[in-house]
């Protein structure tokens, strides 16, 4: 049975009886302002940030526990009471019986519509939910239709409980904070303005007003209000059987005031008589604002059904334009899933890593890694905004090569850690250059390397090992020189600093120290002696790529010297005697960080680019050689790399008679960096298939079952095996594994990873999720932590730049398809629509004989019927200068013919 049914090529889908599946929720948000989650029964919550929740905060378990949901009741004269959202005691009893309402959900980017039909009451509801683009209000457009053969009289009652305070108050003075509420009924709704923002560390005057307003389809005012929970549910009542609905309580008039109670957006409309097939419409608005007077200006835009319909179309159009990439292969459903995957990075930018039911941690915002990885998708979809983001993000790097970990809401805002907690993720310095490299490839803008930005400064010093006791908040959050001026270094200097300091920060086995963790945040219990071979590989690959970038810089621009801080000169020390002596490397790093502990001199030195290139390549080659020599594990036929050392200095991965320990992360970066030879990559792929692949679970697991509570490495080993970081199919690392395989020419193997993961998500009978990729799949194949995952950016990037083979190369557009035969349609065609360098392209790839990858080559390449250069390496290439001459208004057709 097909559960998810797509209605178009824009990702719009339907699903029958969605409330019968656990854990389904949908994101609704503006581009700023409100961030909501909503379930098929209109559960979920809405907020602007951690301290301003319009509706009560929910976690995943609340979705089946809570009944304090958005609701819309119909009291039917002579028959009873029916919830248009399916949330009533009677409907709960009827669930999974023949008497259950028929329901269908239809949804697209940032909107959902649920249609519910009651045979018993002869009514059908249609509730469309969305948030306006500005994020000023969440809007429910409710239509109630009489599907019986007789006139039906209903009393419509909207019911939205107003939480109106910080998420912290769920368990911190929940009742006390309700005493602060000042609730007013107006002509059109209910408003609550708490007098204080309650915090025992320091209460503050509150200026936020939370509101629920309601209108008839023609803009008429409601008849009465139930402004408190107690008035609505009544003594002994519940949200499933509220007294106001059950007894048809008269309610309060506009202009009334209540103090010190839990607030309720209860709105009763005038009775409506519906003839057979007649429909009545209602509009419910909910939101919050710092300026109470702005409510009237907001709600007047949504007074009538016609206005709301127009705004809904604006919302649909706005978010569709954000995803200016589309795919056409031999699988239309997969293409629609790709639309959703391409939308997920947009959701990450809005929600950060918090504020959806599974993501019930953190207080909003994104982490350092997220800043850079979310740019990957933006570079494909909207590169114009990325340059300034990249420049601003480098301002979070410290002069010791580490970085800020508390990220503010504004671009380039980094917050000093005043809690004296040393937070160092050893992988953090790896990600910025990869994003910068993609930017340069997409745009050809190498000048970005010479943009000057400051360094971040706070209490933390010595790469998380000590504090700068001279620093205080008066100093500020930017690194200074001895004269007191803020120091500005080029982005290139920041990149070199990050990677070179990491090179020297090694443990006993001369691999880079794990510190607080690497990409796997749950490897967080090996601070003293842990080492990450996986990211030593990654940094080695980075150094080679930086060297390539610098060689291109010199070739293209003629620039052959660069300026760096004089303190950094020691980081270019070289020679095997140094490289092979871990103690010497640590001492050199210690000497450098002590020189930079508080202020730096401000002096600079000039270094030749060819010398930097030689130094980086020498270091990279030594690291790779060392890893190949010391970290390779064999099972007798195949093998893989050990990727970690625990806090007892023991290697983590092994192959012994009674146990096999293998981790996917270790192999990903060995392959991606080029540390693994072609032969080793082939052996790793076979080993991963043997020990990590589990089709039922969704593909490649993050690790084998260690069968040990290994708390000398990380908390991950406290999780049940197959959950989260302990052996789940973790989408992000699985996609990076695919990317690594593609990058080294292992196309068939890379496709298997992507295809298995995508079809695990598409198999609703096990994934139980709306379209998109989850953070991970558990052992039963259920997708958990929907929407907010870095896997989406990497999946999109891998499909476009590796599978379709459409990518930038220092501003040139290169096309080298690596599609498998089954990715073409019946006629042997595959297409990709995207924008590049401000121009619109539709890339048509024709494989008329349906040849497999490795059997075909490009025989013809055209853009708008003009021939494109075919290069010796088998790719086609459009020069940057040619692209610049194309029109920005029309879509340009690129045709690639394979034989």
N, C-alpha and C positions, 0 to 999 in steps of 0.2 A: 504494500500500500504506500502511495506517495503522500506524505504528510505536508511538506512544504511545497506549495504550488505557486510558481512565479506567474505574474500577470503581464509582464512586459520585459523589456531589456534594461530597466532602470532599477532592478532589485525589489520592486513591489511584490509582495507575496501574501498568500493566505494560508490559514491553518484552521481546521475544524476543531471545535471543543478544546481550545487551548488551556482552559482551566483544569483539564484532566491530567496535565503534566506538571510535575513539581519544578519549582525554581525558575520558571520563565519570567523574564522581565525585559523591559525595553527602555532605552534612554530617550528622554525628551529634554531638550535644552535650547537656549538661545546662544548666540555668539557673544557671550557675556551674560551676566545676570543669573537667572534661574537655571539650576541643574536638577532635573527630576529623574525618577525611575518610576515605571508604571507596569503593573501586571495585567493579565487578561481581565481580572476582576477589579481593576483600578486600584489595587494596592500599591505599595511603594512609598516614596517620599519625595520631598522637594526642598531645595535649599539654595543659598548662594555661597555659603562657606560653612566651616565648622561651627561657627557661633550664631548662625542665622538659618535655622530650620523652620520653614513654613509648616511642613507636616512632620509628624513624629519620625525620627530617624529609624531606619530599618536595616537589619542584616538579613542574610539569606534565610535564617530560621524563622524570622518574623513573618515571612511571606505566607507561611501556612498557619502561623499562630495568631497573627493579628487580625482583628475585625474592625479596627479603627481606620477604615479605608475611605477613599472617595466613594460616595454612593449617590444614587438617585432613585428615590422611591416613588411608586405609584400606588396611591390608595384607591382601589376600585370599588365604587359604590355597589353594595350588595354582594361583593365577592370576596374581598380581602385585600392583602397588601403584597406587592411584588417589587423586588429590587431589579432595576434595569441593569445593574452590574453583576447580579447573581449572588449578592451577599445578603442573605436573609436566613433565618432559622429553617424555614420551609425548604428553601432551595438547597441548603446544606444537607437536609435529610433526603432530598430527592436525587442528590448527586449519585451517579453510577447506576441509576435505575431508569426505566423507560419514561418516567415522569420528568427527567432532567430536561431543562431548557436546551433547545438547539442553539449553538453559538458558532460564530466564525469570526476570526480576527484577520484583518487586512492591515498591512503596515508597509511603510517606506522610511526613508531617511527622516528621522525626528518626528514622525507622526504615526498614530495607530487608530484604527477604527474597529470597534467590536459591535457586531450585530447579534442580538439575542432575541429568541422567539419563545414565548410561553403559550403552549396550546391551552393550558387551563384557563388563563386570563384573557386569551385572545389579543395579546399585545405583542408588539415587536419594538425593540429599542435599537437605536443606532447611536453610539457614542464615539465621536471623533475627538481625540486628545492631541494637543501639541502645545509648544511654547513659541511665542512670537520671536522673531529674529533678534530683537533687542534683549530678550530675556526678561521683559517687564512683567509678564503674566503667563500663567498656564491656563489654557483655554479648553473647556469641554463643550462641544456642540452636541446637544442631546436632542434626538428626534424620537418621539413616541407615536407609533402607528397602531391604529385599531384594525386588526386583521380578522375580527369576528364579523358576524353578519347582523349585529345589532348595535344600536347606539350605546356607547360606553362613557360613563362619567368618571373622571379621575381627578384626584388631588395630587399634583406633582410636588415633591419635596426633595430638594438637593441637600446633601449632608456631607460636609467635609470638616473633620476635626482639625482645629487650628492649634498646633503645638507652640509656635511662636517664641523660641529661645534657642540656646546653645545645645548641641548634642551632648555636651558634658552633663547637662542637667537631667538626663535619663536616670542616672544613678547618684546624682549630686543635687540634693534638695529639689526633687521633682515637685513635691507638694508646695514647699516654701516658695518656689519660683512662680507657681500659679497665683500666689497671693499678690504678686506684683502686677498682675494683669488688670488693665483698664479696658473694658469692652464696650463698644458703642454700636448701636444699629443705625444705619443711615437709610436713605430712601431706597437704596438698591442692595445693601448688604451689611455684612458684619466686619468690624475692624477691631483689632486688639493691639494696644500699644503698652507693653510692659514699662513700668516707670524706671526700672533699673535693669542693667545687665549684671546678673548676680555672679560674683566671684569673690570668695573670701580673701583672695590676695589683694583685692581692691575693687569694690563695686563702682560701677560707672553709670552715669545717666544714660538711659536708652533713648534713641531717636527713631528706632525702626518700628514701623507699623505693618502688621500682617493683616491681610484682608481676603474675604470671599464675597464676591458680588454675583448677582443673578439677574437675568432679563428674560422676558419672553422673546420669541423669534422676531416680534415687531418692536422690541425695545421697551415694553411695558415693565413697570416696577413690580416686585413681589408683593404678596399680600401680608405676610408676617414673617417673623424670624424666631429661631431658637438659638440664642447666642452663647449658651453654656452647655457643656456635656450633660450635666445633671438635668437640665430642663428638657433636653432632647431624649435621653434614654429613660428618664424617670426612675423612681425608687425601685430597685431590684431589676431594672431593665438592662438591656445590652444593646450593642450596635446591631445585633442580628434581629432584635425584636424591640425596637425603640417605642417608648410610650407615645411620643409625639405623632408617630405614624399610626400606631395601633389604635389610639383613642381619638385621633384627629384633634389634638390639642390646638387651641386657637393661636398660641404663640404671642410674641411681643410685637409692638408696632415700631416703626422707624422713630428714632429720637430717644430710645431708651438707653440706659447705662447700667452696667453690672461691673462690680469690682471683686478681685480676688478669687476667681474661679477658672477652671479649665475652659478654654474658649471653644466654641463650636460654630462653624459656618453652616448653620441650619437655616434653610430658606424655603418658605412655603409659597407656592404660586397660587393664583386664583384657579378655582375648579375649571376643568375643561370638559366639554361634551364632544366626543369624537364619533362622527358617523363612520360606518364601515369604510375601510381603506383611507380614512382621513388621518392626517399627521399633524401633531403639534410640536413646535420646536422651542428649545430653551438654551440659554447660553450661561455657562458658569465660568467665572474668572477667579483665579486665586493668585496672589503674589505678595510681595513685600517691598517696602521702599523706605529710604531714609527721610524722604520729604512727603509728609502726609498729604500735602496739597496736590502732589503729582498724581494721586490715585485717580482723581476725576479726569485728568488729561489722558491717562492710560486707558481707562475703561470706556471712555466715549468712543474710542476707535472700534469697539467690539459690541456695540449696542444691538445690532440687528443681525439676523442670520446671513443676509447678503454681505455685510461687512466682514463677518467671520469667514465666510467662504472665500472672499477675496484675499484675506490675510493668509488663510491656509494655502492657497495657491502660491503666494509669495514665499512662504516657508518651504514648500516642496521645491520650488524653482531655486531658491537660495542654496539649499543643501545639495541639490543635484549638481549645481555648477561647481561646488567645492570638489567634486570627484570628476575631474575632466579627463579621466582615463576609462577606456572600455575595451573589452576583450571579446573576440569571436573565434571560437574553436569548434570542435566537433561536439561539444557538450554545452547546450544552452544553460542548463542548471548550474554547471560549474562556472560559466561566465558570469551568471548573476551572483553566485557566491563571491566571485572575485570583486564585483562591485562593492559588496559589503566589506570585504577585507580591505579594500582601498579606502573605505569610509572610516575604518577603525582608527587610523592615526589622527583623523579630525576629532574623534571622540576623546582620544588620549590628550589632545591639546586642551580640550575643554574641562574634562573631569580629572586630569592628572592620573594618579593611581588610587583615587579614593572616590567615595560618594556614589557607588553603586552597591547593590545588596551584598555581593560576594566581597567587594573591596571595602570592607568595614574597618580599615586601618588607616593610619595617617590622618592628617587634617587638611588634605587637599594639596595641590601643587604636585610637582614632579621631582624625581631624583636627578642627579647629575647625568646618569646614563641615559635617562629618558630625554633630556634636553637635546642630546646629539642624535639619538636613534630616531626620534620623531621627525627630525629634519630630513631624514632619508626620503620619506614619502613626500614631504613638502617639496623637495628638490625635483621630484618627478611631476608633481601636480601644480605647484605654485612657487617656482624658484625665485621670483622677484622679491619675495618677503624674506628669503632665507639669509641673504648676505648680512643684513644687520643683526639677525639672530645669532649667526655664527660669531660675528665680531663681538657682540655683547656677551656671549657665553664664555668666551676666553677670559673675560674679566673675573671669572670664578676660580682661576688657577692661582695657587700660592707660589711663592718664589722657591719653595722647597720641592715643587713638582706635584704636590697633592692638590686638593681642591676643596672648595666649599661643598658642604653636603646638605645644608638647609637652604632651599631655593625659594625665593620670594615669588609673589604673584606677577610682578612686573618683569618685563624683559630685562635681563642683565642685573636683576636684583638678587643679591646673595646676603644671607643673614649670618652674623657672627654667632658661633656656638658659645653661649654664656654658661653652659652646664658643665664645662670642664670634661666633656666626654670625648675621648679621642676616636674619631671616626675616619678610618682610612680603608677604602676599598682599593685593593692593589690594581684592579683592572681599569679604574676610572681614567687614567691618563691615556689608555689605549684608544678610546672611542673618538675623541675630537678630530684627530687627523683623518680618520676614515671618512668622516662626514665632510671635512674640508676638501679632501681629495675628490669626492664625488661632486662637490660644488664646482671645483675647478674643471673637472671633466665635462660637466653639463654646460658650463658657461664660458670656459676659456679665460676666466678672470683670475690671472695669477697675481694681480696687484693686491689681492686680499691678503697675501702673505706679508705685506709690508704695512698693513694697517697697524697703528700703535694703540695698545690698550693697557690699562693698569693691571696689577696683580692684586688678588684678594689678600686681606690681612685680618687675622684675628688672634686669639690667644694661642692657638695650636701652632706648634713649631716642631722642627726635627722630624718631619714625616710621621707625626702622631706619637712621637716618643717623649716629647717634653713640651713645656709651655714657655712662651715669651712673657716673663713676669713684668717686663717693662711696658707691655701693651695694655691699654685700657680703651674704653669706648670713646674717650675724647680724642684718641689717636686717629680714629676713623677706620674704615674697612678697606682701605687701599694702601698698598705697600709704599713706603716712603724711602727717600735717600737721606743721607746724613744732614743735608741742608734743610730738611723738612718738607721738600717738595715731593709730590707724588711721582713715582717712577712709571714711565710708559715704555713697554717693549713691543717689538713687532709680534704679530701672530706667529711668524716663523720662529722667533725666539721662544715663544711659549711652547710650541710643538717640540722643538729640540730639547728644551728643559724637561718637559714631561717624560719624554722617552729616555733621555740620558740618565736622569736621576733614578729611574726604574731599573736601568741596567746594573747599577751598583748596589741596589737594595736587595741583597741576596742572603740566603740562609746557609746552613752548614753544607748542603749539597750543591751550592753555587747556582741554585735556581732562585728565582725571585720570591721574596717573602710574601706570604699570604696575607699577613696583617689581619684586618678585621673580616675580610672575605674577598672573593673576586666576583665575577658575574653571578655565581651561585651564592646569593646572600645567606643561605643556610649553612655555608661552610664558615662558621663564625666562632669556632672554639679552639683555634690553633694559633693564637696571636704570637706566642713566644717562638715557636719553632716550625710552624707550618710553612710550606712552600708550594707555589703554583707553577708546575712545569707547563701546564696548559697555556697560561698567559705569558710565560717566558717565550714560548713559541710565538704567541700573538705579537709581542713587542719586537721580536726578531723580524717578523714579516713587516711590521710597521716601519722599522728602520730601513729595510730594503725599499719599501715604497716611498719613504721620504727622500731617499737617495735618488730614486727615479724622478721624483717631482723636481728636485733641485737640478738635476741634469737637464730636464726639459726647460726649467726656468732659464738656465744659462744659455741653452740653445736658442730659445725663442726671443728672450729679451736682451741677451748680451751681458746681463748682470753677472759678475763673477766674484763679488765679495759681499759679505753681509756684516752687519753690526750686531754684537751681542753684549750683554752685561759682562764686565771683566771677571766677576766672580765665577762665571760659568766656564772659563777657559780650562780649568782643571778637569772638567767633565769629558773633554776630548782626549784625555790621556789614553794611551794605547799600548799594545804589546801583550803577548801570551803570558808573560810572567805576571802581569797584572790580572788579566782575564781569568787565569786559572787559580788565582789565590783569593778565595772568598773574603778572608780577613783584610787583605789589602784593599779590596773594593769597598768594604764597609767603612774602613778608616778614611778613604778618600771622600766618600759620601758624607761622613760625619764632619770632616773638615769643611766641606762646602756648606752644609746646613748651619754650622756654627757661625760661619762668616755672614750668613743671611738671617740669623736668628731674630734680629730686630730690624734695623735699617740696613740698606746696602749702600755702597759708596756712590753709586750714580755714574761711575766711570764705565766706559765701554771699550771694546777692542774690535778690530776688523779681522774677519776670518775668511779665507778663500773658500769658495763653494766646492771646488774639486777636493780640497782637504777634508771638508765636512763629509762629502760623499764617500771618500775613501775610508774615513773613520767609521761611519755608520755601517758600511758594508762589511768591514772587518769585524765589527762587534756582532753584527747579525750572523755572519758565517760562523763565528766561534760559538755562539749560542746554539745554532742548529746542529753543528758538529757534535757539541757536548751532549745534546739531547739524544741524537741518533746513537751515540756511543754508549750512553749510560741508562737510558730510560726505555729501551725497546723490550717488550715482553713477548714471548712466543708460546703458543699452545701446542707446538710440535709441527704444525703445518702453516698456520697463519699467525697474526700477532697484532699488537697495538702498543701504544705508548702509555707508560705510567704518567699520570698528570698531576700527582700531589704527594706531599709528605705531611704526615700528621704531627701533632704537637709532641709526640715521642720520637720524632725524627725518622719514622718508618715509612717506606713507600706504601701508598694506599692501594694501588692496583697490582694484581698479581694473577698468575695462573699456576695453581698447585693441584695436586691430585684430587683433593676433596673440596676445592673452592676456586671459583673464577670471579675475579673482581675487575670490572671494566666500567669506565665512565665515558659517556658520550662527549662531554665538554673537552676532555683531554684530546680526543681524536679530531674534533672540529678544528681547533686552532693549530694542531699539528699539520692538518691538510691545508687549511686556508692560507697559512703563512708560507707554505712551501717547505716546511721542515721535513715533512714526510716525503720520501721519494715516490715515484710512480708505483714502484713495486710495493712499497709500504702502504700506500694509499689503497691499492687493490686488496692487500691483506687485511687492512683495517675494515674495509667495506665488507669483506666476507666474515670477519669476526663479529662485526656489528649485526649482521644478518643472523649469525648463530646465537649470540648471547643477549642482544638488546631488542631485536625486532619481535613485536607482538601485534599482529594485525588486529586482533580483537580489541586491544587496548588503544589502537589508533596509530601504531607505527613503532618508532624507535624510542625505547625507554631511556631515561637519563642515566641510569646505572643498573647494574645487576643487584640482586638481593645480597647485601653483605651479611645479613643475619647476625647483626651486632649493633648494640647501642654505642656507636662509636663517637663518644663525646670528647675525644681528643682531636676531632676534626670539625664537627658542627651539629647544630640542632636538627638538621635534616634526618639524622638517624634516630630521632625520637618519633618521627612521623611513621605511620603505618606504611609498609612497603607498597608502592604503587600510587602513593598520594604525594602531591606537591613535589618538592625537590628530591624526595627519596624514591626514585624509580618510576615516577609517572612519565607518560609521554608528554613532555614539556614542549609546547609548540615552538617557543622561541629558539631553543637550542636545536630542535629537529630541523627547523627551517634554515638555520645557520649551517647545519650539517649538509643540507641540500645545496646551499650556496657554495660551500667549500668544495663539494664534489664537482659541481658544474664548473667552477673556476679552474679546476685542474683537468678538465676534459672528461670527467666521469659522468657523462650526461644521463645514460640509462639509469645509473645508480641514484643520481640526484633527483631525477624524475620520479623514481619509486618513492622517495621520501616525501616529496611534495604531494604526489597523487594519493598516497596512503593517508596522509594527514588531512587533506581536503575531503576525501570521501568518508573519513571518520566523522568529520563535522557534518557532512551532508546526510549521513545515515541517522535520521532522526530517531529511529527505533532504539538506538543505543546512546546517541549524543544528547538527546532531549534538549536541543538548543535552537534558537533562531539562527538565521544565516550569519556566518562569520567564523572566526577562529577563537577558541577559548585559550586561556592561559595554559591549561593542561587538560588531558583526559585521564580519568582514573582507570583502574584495572578493568572496570566493566564497560569502558568506552564512553562514559558520560562526560560531556564537556563542562568544565567548571571555570568560574571567573571569566565570564563572557566580556567581550568588547575591548577591555583595557589591557592590551598586551603588545609588547614590542615586536612580537612575531609577525604582526600584520604588515608593518613597514618592510621587514625583511622578506616576507613572502611576495609582496608586491614588487619589491626591487629585484628579487631573483627571477620572477616570471618575466618582467620586462627586459632586464639587462642580460639575463643569461638564457632563459628558455626562448623568448622571442629574439633575444640577441640585439636589442635596440638600445644603444648606450652612447653616452658622450665620451669624447676623447680629446680633452683640452679644447673644447668648443666645437669640434667636428662631430658629426652624427655618423656613427658606425653601426652597420647592421650585419650580424653574423648569426643567423637562426640556429638554434639547437633544439628544435621541436621534435618530439617523437611522432611517429606516423599516426598514432591514435589521437593526437592533438589537432589534427586537421579534420575538416568536415568531409562529407561523402565525396565532394568534388575535389578534395585535396587543397582546400583553402583555409587560411587562418588570418585574422586581422587584428590589428591593435590601433586604437585611437589614442593619441596623446599630444601634448604640447612640448615643444623643444625650442629653446632660445626665443620664446615669445611667438613662435609660429605653430600653426595647427597642422598636424600630420595624421593621415590614415595610412597605415602601413599594411599592404596586402602581400601575403606570402603564399605563393602558389607552388604546390607540390603535386602536380597532376598524376603522377605515377604512384603516389602515396609511399614514397621510399622512406626507409627508416633513417634516423640520424646516423651519420657516418657513411651512408651510401649516396647522399646527394651533395651537390655543390651549387653555388649561385652561377647561373648561366646568363641571366639578364637582370639588370637593375635600372629602374627609371624613377624619376620624380617629375610629375606632370609631363610625362612622355619624353623628358630629356634624360639622356643616359647618365648614370652615376658611375663614378670610378670603381672598378673592381680591383682590389689590392691583391698582392702576391700571397697574403696569408689566407685568402679565400673570402674575406669580408668585402662589403660594399661601403663606400665612404662619401659623405657629402661634406665638403669643406665649409668651415665657419663662414668664410667670405661669401660663398654661394647662398647659404641659408640667410644671411643678413639682407640679401637682395630680394628675398621672397616677400610677398604681401602678407601682412599680419591679419588681414580680414578673412581671407578665404582658407579653406582646408586644402592642403596639398596632398596629392596621392602618390605614395611611393609604392612601386610594384617590384617585388622580388620573385623571380622565377627560379625554382630549384629543379635540377635533374640529376 
